[in-house]
Amino acid sequence: MAAENASKRNLEARAWVVTEWASRRNKAESKASFASRHSVLIKNRFNATVSAEQIKREWLPKLGTDSR
């Protein structure tokens, strides 16, 4: 049950991060900067711990699939 709840939090957090990335105001912001800021926000908003590196490498769109 705990693993299932953690997985659900991560899915919700990931969807939120992808939406935030797509709608960010500063399109010149690097993935590293964005991920660093949002790893803290995820902890507070979703009570989930995700590293900035994981957000940057696994959650955000790869080159050629985003607007940068």
Secondary structure as the mmCIF struct_conf table of DSSP 4:
data_model
#
loop_
_struct_conf.conf_type_id
_struct_conf.id
_struct_conf.beg_label_comp_id
_struct_conf.beg_label_asym_id
_struct_conf.beg_label_seq_id
_struct_conf.end_label_comp_id
_struct_conf.end_label_asym_id
_struct_conf.end_label_seq_id
HELX_RH_AL_P HELX_RH_AL_P1 ALA A 2 ALA A 22
TURN_TY1_P TURN_TY1_P1 SER A 23 SER A 23
BEND BEND1 ARG A 25 ARG A 25
TURN_TY1_P TURN_TY1_P2 LYS A 27 ALA A 28
HELX_RH_AL_P HELX_RH_AL_P2 LYS A 31 PHE A 46
BEND BEND2 ASN A 47 ASN A 47
HELX_RH_AL_P HELX_RH_AL_P3 ALA A 52 GLN A 54
HELX_RH_PI_P HELX_RH_PI_P1 ILE A 55 TRP A 59
BEND BEND3 LEU A 60 LEU A 60
HELX_LH_PP_P HELX_LH_PP_P1 PRO A 61 LYS A 62
TURN_TY1_P TURN_TY1_P3 LEU A 63 GLY A 64
BEND BEND4 THR A 65 ASP A 66
#
